[in-house]
Structure formats: structure tokens, C-alpha cells
Amino acid sequence: MDKLDKKDRLILYELDRDCRQPLSSIAKKAGLARESVLYRTKRYKEGGLIRDFLTVVDMSKLGFEHYKVFAKMRHISAAEEKELIQDLCSNPFVTWLGSCEGEYSLIFAIKARSLLELRRVLKEINSKYWMHFLEQDISPIAAAHHFYRDYLAEKGSAIERKIEWGSREGAVVLEEKDALVLDALCKDSRASAAAIAQSVRLSPSSVLQRIRRLEKEGIVTHYTIWPNVNALKGFYYKVLISLHNLDPKKEARLLSYCEHHPNIVFAVEAVAQWQFEMDVEVENGEEFRALMRDFLEKFDDIVSDYTPLNIYQEHKYCFFEKECLKKK
């Protein structure tokens, strides 16, 4: 894809903040005609810069918790790895999947309503691929924080940059039609109410009503993009951080740092060998090292150790598929 100009970056920034907003609204902010924004948006998708338009769902509102599985692989051919990735991508309990370099080879996020359900999902995966897993470390997600990609608009920090999900009390029971609407919305968060209505056999007004209810109940928290980070920025790192001597004030300072850094796009409060995860998008290794140097200088009182992982390819990102409502 051609090099991005300032208008491209502003459009992508607005899509990252809310990809369901009208294109006319983005056009006004970018100083372009709506048709020009439509053309550019199609070009981002067709050129592979945008993998998909993503609906962020707080699965804890539906009774699910997320668990990250960090896997070390062994004795696996390219064909076997491809088969494993295809199987994980087709599994409705797998939310996200990425290949990485470093301490681990593969990371995938599983949603489950209980430890028993998590065990069943993992058992099904491991029964087929046990010989390729050298080790699996599981990290329950206590809370997750999405941050807008401020680096696209060359902003130091937006006023409101954070979207949170996870560990909410009280599960909502979805009606069958609500589940169908949410499933369609997660397949394409820019899909119109009319398009969704055709696939779920409801009127467009009924679809809109259900979407608004899903938003009001906090099930749908945000609409954003799933970009190809290698094409958009360059490098995607996940940093696993071991903490000590942590108190609420220091924890707030840590989250505030992430929220105000334009290159930190995701943070996780974890319950594992490490207590915090930080996702970083940078142009090159030097920018990453400079970021980590600054981070460690500011938090040397609470950081015990850290492990960087280079996520070189993402394979799946979908919060909700209606099949996950079936008990495992």
C-alpha cells in the first residue's frame, strides 16, 4: 500500500476511535468529501492495512472471563502449524490469536464461563496438538484497557483515551435475536442496520433498538479497527511485566503512564507469573528500546523484571461468536 499522508492518518485515527461513526463526520474532521473518505477506507481494507472493523465486547457482562495462553512450541512443521492456527481460528471460544518471537511462540486468548469450561476448551485443543506444545502458561485477565492510537494523529494524549472491559459483576442473558445481532455486529462493526436486518430476519428499526440496548447495558463498549500493525506502524510488542511493592497509588500511576503514552495501545492487569501486560506499537527496535528505557526509569520502584515478545503476525480477533453461548 502507498505511503500514508496526513489525511490518511487522521481518517485512521477517527476509525480507531469509532469506526461506526458516519463517514460524513470523519470527512468533516479531515476536510475531505465523504466520497473521498469512503474511497480511502475501502483502500485501507482492500490493501490489508485494516484487517477488520472490530466490535469490542465486554464478555464479563455475559458471564465470561478471558484467559491468555502463552505457548512454547516444539516439533511442528509449517503444515502442522498452519493446521493448528486454522483450528484455533475456527474455535468460537478463542478471541485472539497471535504468533510471536521471544520466550513464547504462540499466544491465544480463551473466553470461558468457569475454570471447568476453560479446562474443557484446552483439553479439546491439547488432545489433538499435545505433541507440539512444550509448555503452556495461563494468565487470567483481571481487567483490560484499550487505548486509542494517538500516534496516528500525532497527539500526545487525547482527553478520553481509554476503554475498559473485564471483571464486571452480574451476567446478562442474551435473547436469541440479540445474540444474532451481536454476532453479525462482531463480524463487521461497520455493517448497517439494514444489512444486519437481512441476515437475522428483523426490521432495521428492531436491529437499531437491540444495538442501542447492547451498548446501554455495557455489553458493546466500542467500535474500532483491527489494523495490520506491521503495515501501519512497523512493530508490535507485548511486554510481560513482573511487579512488586504495588499499592493503589502506584498502580494508578502505572495505568496513567500507559493511558498518556501514544504508542501504548493496550494494557492488561493479569494474575500470572507477571502482573501486568503492555502492548506497544512502534516504528523500529530503537523506538521500543527508548520507550522501555523511559518506562523502567519511571517505575524502577515497582518493576522486578520484564519479558518482551515481538508479535509478528495476528491470526484472529473476534470477541463474540454466537456458538460460544453453547455450553462446552
C-alpha positions as CSV (number, residue, x, y, z in Angstrom):
1,M,0.0,0.0,0.0
2,D,1.1,3.6,-0.8
3,K,2.7,5.7,2.0
4,L,0.1,7.3,4.3
5,D,-0.4,11.1,4.1
6,K,-1.7,13.3,6.9
7,K,-5.3,12.9,5.8
8,D,-4.9,9.1,5.8
9,R,-3.6,9.1,9.3
10,L,-6.4,11.4,10.6
11,I,-9.1,9.1,8.9
12,L,-7.5,6.0,10.5
13,Y,-7.3,7.8,13.9
14,E,-11.1,8.6,13.7
15,L,-11.9,5.0,12.6
16,D,-9.8,3.8,15.6
17,R,-11.8,6.0,17.9
18,D,-15.2,5.0,16.5
19,C,-15.4,3.1,13.2
20,R,-19.3,3.2,13.3
21,Q,-19.4,7.0,13.2
22,P,-20.8,8.3,9.9
23,L,-18.2,8.8,7.2
24,S,-19.6,12.4,6.8
25,S,-18.5,13.1,10.3
26,I,-15.0,11.8,9.6
27,A,-14.9,13.8,6.3
28,K,-15.7,17.0,8.1
29,K,-12.9,16.4,10.6
30,A,-10.4,15.6,7.8
31,G,-11.5,18.4,5.5
32,L,-12.4,16.0,2.7
33,A,-15.5,15.0,0.8
34,R,-17.5,11.9,2.1
35,E,-16.7,10.1,-1.2
36,S,-13.0,10.6,-0.7
37,V,-13.2,9.2,2.8
38,L,-15.2,6.2,1.5
39,Y,-12.6,5.6,-1.2
40,R,-9.7,5.8,1.2
41,T,-11.5,3.5,3.8
42,K,-12.1,0.9,1.1
43,R,-8.4,1.2,0.0
44,Y,-7.2,0.5,3.6
45,K,-9.4,-2.6,3.8
46,E,-8.5,-4.0,0.3
47,G,-4.8,-3.1,0.8
48,G,-4.7,-5.1,4.0
49,L,-3.9,-2.1,6.2
50,I,-7.2,-2.7,8.1
51,R,-7.7,-6.4,8.8
52,D,-11.2,-5.9,10.0
53,F,-13.6,-3.5,11.8
54,L,-13.8,-4.7,15.4
55,T,-16.7,-4.6,17.9
56,V,-15.3,-4.6,21.4
57,V,-17.5,-6.7,23.7
58,D,-17.2,-6.9,27.5
59,M,-17.6,-10.6,27.7
60,S,-17.7,-10.4,31.5
61,K,-21.1,-8.9,31.2
62,L,-22.2,-12.2,29.6
63,G,-20.6,-14.3,32.3
64,F,-17.3,-15.0,30.6
65,E,-13.7,-14.4,31.8
66,H,-10.7,-14.2,29.5
67,Y,-7.6,-16.3,29.9
68,K,-4.4,-15.8,27.9
69,V,-2.5,-19.0,26.9
70,F,1.2,-18.4,26.3
71,A,2.6,-21.4,24.5
72,K,6.1,-22.7,23.8
73,M,6.1,-25.0,20.7
74,R,8.2,-27.9,19.6
75,H,8.5,-30.4,16.7
76,I,6.0,-28.6,14.5
77,S,6.2,-28.3,10.7
78,A,4.9,-25.4,8.7
79,A,1.9,-27.5,7.6
80,E,1.2,-28.6,11.2
81,E,1.4,-25.1,12.4
82,K,-1.0,-23.9,9.7
83,E,-3.5,-26.6,10.7
84,L,-3.2,-25.6,14.4
85,I,-3.8,-21.9,13.6
86,Q,-6.8,-22.7,11.4
87,D,-8.3,-24.9,14.2
88,L,-7.8,-22.1,16.8
89,C,-9.2,-19.5,14.4
90,S,-12.4,-21.6,13.9
91,N,-12.9,-22.1,17.7
92,P,-15.6,-19.8,18.9
93,F,-14.0,-19.7,22.4
94,V,-10.8,-18.3,21.0
95,T,-11.0,-14.5,20.9
96,W,-7.5,-13.5,19.8
97,L,-4.5,-15.4,18.3
98,G,-1.0,-14.3,17.5
99,S,2.4,-15.7,16.6
100,C,5.4,-14.2,18.4
101,E,9.2,-14.3,18.8
102,G,10.8,-14.5,22.2
103,E,10.0,-16.6,25.3
104,Y,6.9,-17.9,23.7
105,S,5.9,-18.9,20.1
106,L,2.1,-18.6,20.2
107,I,-0.4,-16.6,22.3
108,F,-4.2,-17.1,22.3
109,A,-7.0,-15.7,24.4
110,I,-9.8,-18.0,25.5
111,K,-13.1,-16.9,26.9
112,A,-14.9,-19.3,29.4
113,R,-17.6,-19.1,32.0
114,S,-15.7,-21.2,34.5
115,L,-12.4,-23.0,35.1
116,L,-14.2,-26.2,34.2
117,E,-15.2,-24.8,30.8
118,L,-11.6,-23.4,30.3
119,R,-10.3,-26.9,31.1
120,R,-12.7,-28.5,28.5
121,V,-11.7,-26.0,25.8
122,L,-8.0,-26.6,26.4
123,K,-8.4,-30.3,26.7
124,E,-10.0,-30.4,23.2
125,I,-7.1,-28.3,21.8
126,N,-4.4,-30.3,23.6
127,S,-5.9,-33.7,22.7
128,K,-5.1,-33.0,19.1
129,Y,-1.9,-31.0,19.4
130,W,-0.3,-32.1,22.7
131,M,2.9,-33.2,20.9
132,H,3.5,-29.7,19.7
133,F,3.1,-27.9,23.0
134,L,6.3,-27.9,25.1
135,E,4.7,-25.6,27.7
136,Q,1.6,-23.5,28.3
137,D,1.4,-20.7,30.8
138,I,-2.1,-19.4,31.6
139,S,-2.7,-15.8,32.5
140,P,-6.3,-14.9,33.7
141,I,-7.2,-11.3,32.7
142,A,-8.5,-9.3,35.7
143,A,-9.1,-6.2,33.7
144,A,-8.2,-4.9,30.2
145,H,-7.6,-1.3,29.0
146,H,-7.8,-0.3,25.3
147,F,-6.1,3.0,24.3
148,Y,-6.7,4.9,21.1
149,R,-3.8,5.1,18.7
150,D,-2.9,8.7,19.3
151,Y,0.3,8.3,17.3
152,L,-1.8,8.3,14.2
153,A,-2.9,11.9,14.7
154,E,0.5,12.9,16.3
155,K,-1.2,13.8,19.5
156,G,0.5,13.4,22.9
157,S,-2.7,12.3,24.6
158,A,-6.4,12.5,24.0
159,I,-8.7,13.7,26.7
160,E,-10.5,10.4,26.7
161,R,-8.2,7.7,25.5
162,K,-9.3,4.6,27.5
163,I,-11.9,1.9,27.0
164,E,-12.1,-0.8,29.7
165,W,-13.6,-4.2,30.0
166,G,-13.4,-7.3,32.2
167,S,-14.3,-8.4,35.7
168,R,-17.8,-6.8,35.8
169,E,-20.3,-8.3,38.2
170,G,-23.6,-9.6,37.0
171,A,-24.2,-11.6,33.8
172,V,-26.7,-10.5,31.2
173,V,-28.7,-13.3,29.5
174,L,-28.9,-12.6,25.8
175,E,-32.1,-13.3,23.9
176,E,-31.6,-15.4,20.7
177,K,-32.2,-12.4,18.4
178,D,-29.8,-10.2,20.5
179,A,-27.2,-12.9,20.1
180,L,-27.7,-13.0,16.3
181,V,-27.4,-9.2,16.1
182,L,-24.3,-9.2,18.3
183,D,-22.8,-12.0,16.2
184,A,-23.4,-10.0,13.0
185,L,-22.0,-6.8,14.5
186,C,-18.8,-8.7,15.6
187,K,-18.3,-10.0,12.0
188,D,-18.3,-6.4,10.8
189,S,-18.7,-3.5,13.2
190,R,-19.5,-1.1,10.3
191,A,-22.4,-3.2,9.0
192,S,-25.5,-1.1,8.6
193,A,-28.7,-1.9,10.5
194,A,-30.3,-2.8,7.1
195,A,-27.6,-5.3,6.3
196,I,-27.8,-6.9,9.7
197,A,-31.6,-7.0,9.5
198,Q,-31.5,-9.1,6.3
199,S,-29.2,-11.7,7.9
200,V,-31.2,-12.0,11.2
201,R,-34.7,-11.6,9.8
202,L,-35.6,-8.5,11.8
203,S,-36.6,-4.9,10.8
204,P,-33.8,-2.3,10.6
205,S,-35.5,-0.4,13.4
206,S,-35.6,-3.5,15.6
207,V,-31.9,-4.1,14.9
208,L,-31.0,-0.5,15.9
209,Q,-33.0,-0.8,19.1
210,R,-31.2,-4.0,20.0
211,I,-27.8,-2.5,19.2
212,R,-28.6,0.5,21.4
213,R,-29.6,-1.8,24.3
214,L,-26.4,-3.8,23.9
215,E,-24.5,-0.5,24.2
216,K,-26.5,0.8,27.1
217,E,-26.0,-2.4,29.1
218,G,-22.3,-2.1,28.6
219,I,-22.0,-5.3,26.5
220,V,-20.8,-3.5,23.5
221,T,-18.2,-1.0,24.7
222,H,-16.6,0.3,21.5
223,Y,-16.2,0.1,17.7
224,T,-12.6,0.2,16.4
225,I,-10.3,-1.2,13.8
226,W,-8.1,-4.2,13.8
227,P,-5.1,-3.0,11.8
228,N,-2.1,-4.8,10.3
229,V,0.4,-3.2,12.7
230,N,3.4,-4.2,10.5
231,A,1.9,-2.1,7.7
232,L,0.6,0.7,9.9
233,K,3.4,1.3,12.3
234,G,6.2,-1.3,11.9
235,F,6.5,-3.5,15.1
236,Y,4.1,-4.8,17.7
237,Y,5.5,-5.8,21.1
238,K,3.8,-7.3,24.1
239,V,5.7,-6.8,27.3
240,L,5.1,-9.1,30.3
241,I,5.9,-7.2,33.5
242,S,6.5,-8.6,36.9
243,L,5.7,-6.1,39.7
244,H,6.4,-5.8,43.4
245,N,5.6,-3.4,46.2
246,L,2.4,-2.3,44.4
247,D,-0.2,-0.2,46.1
248,P,-3.3,1.6,44.6
249,K,-1.5,4.8,44.2
250,K,1.4,3.2,42.3
251,E,-1.0,1.2,40.2
252,A,-2.9,4.3,39.2
253,R,0.4,5.9,38.2
254,L,1.3,2.9,36.1
255,L,-2.1,3.0,34.3
256,S,-1.9,6.7,33.8
257,Y,1.5,6.3,32.1
258,C,0.0,3.8,29.7
259,E,-3.0,6.0,29.0
260,H,-0.9,9.0,28.2
261,H,1.7,7.3,26.0
262,P,0.7,7.5,22.3
263,N,2.4,4.2,21.4
264,I,0.9,2.0,24.2
265,V,-2.4,0.7,22.8
266,F,-3.4,-2.0,25.3
267,A,-2.8,-2.9,28.9
268,V,-3.8,-5.9,31.0
269,E,-4.0,-6.5,34.7
270,A,-3.1,-10.1,34.9
271,V,-2.9,-12.9,37.5
272,A,0.1,-14.9,36.5
273,Q,3.9,-15.1,36.8
274,W,3.6,-11.5,35.8
275,Q,1.1,-9.0,37.0
276,F,0.9,-6.6,34.0
277,E,1.0,-6.7,30.3
278,M,1.6,-3.7,27.9
279,D,1.1,-3.7,24.1
280,V,3.3,-1.3,22.2
281,E,3.3,-0.3,18.6
282,V,6.5,1.4,17.3
283,E,8.4,2.1,14.1
284,N,11.5,0.2,15.0
285,G,13.5,-1.5,17.7
286,E,15.3,1.7,18.7
287,E,11.9,3.4,19.4
288,F,10.9,0.3,21.5
289,R,14.1,0.4,23.5
290,A,13.8,4.1,24.2
291,L,10.2,3.6,25.4
292,M,11.2,0.8,27.7
293,R,14.2,2.8,29.0
294,D,11.9,5.6,29.9
295,F,9.3,3.2,31.4
296,L,11.9,1.4,33.6
297,E,13.4,4.7,34.9
298,K,9.9,5.9,35.9
299,F,8.9,2.6,37.5
300,D,12.1,1.1,38.9
301,D,10.4,1.1,42.4
302,I,7.8,-1.5,41.3
303,V,9.2,-3.4,38.3
304,S,11.0,-6.6,39.1
305,D,11.5,-7.9,35.6
306,Y,10.0,-7.8,32.1
307,T,9.8,-10.1,29.1
308,P,9.3,-8.6,25.6
309,L,7.6,-10.5,22.9
310,N,7.5,-9.5,19.2
311,I,4.0,-10.2,17.8
312,Y,4.9,-10.7,14.1
313,Q,1.6,-12.0,12.9
314,E,-2.0,-11.9,14.2
315,H,-4.4,-14.5,13.0
316,K,-7.8,-13.8,14.7
317,Y,-9.5,-11.1,16.7
318,C,-13.2,-11.5,17.4
319,F,-14.8,-11.0,20.8
320,F,-18.1,-12.8,20.2
321,E,-19.4,-15.6,18.1
322,K,-22.9,-17.0,18.9
323,E,-21.6,-20.5,19.1
324,C,-19.7,-19.6,22.3
325,L,-23.0,-19.4,24.1
326,K,-23.3,-23.2,23.9
327,K,-22.0,-24.9,27.0
328,K,-18.7,-26.6,26.5
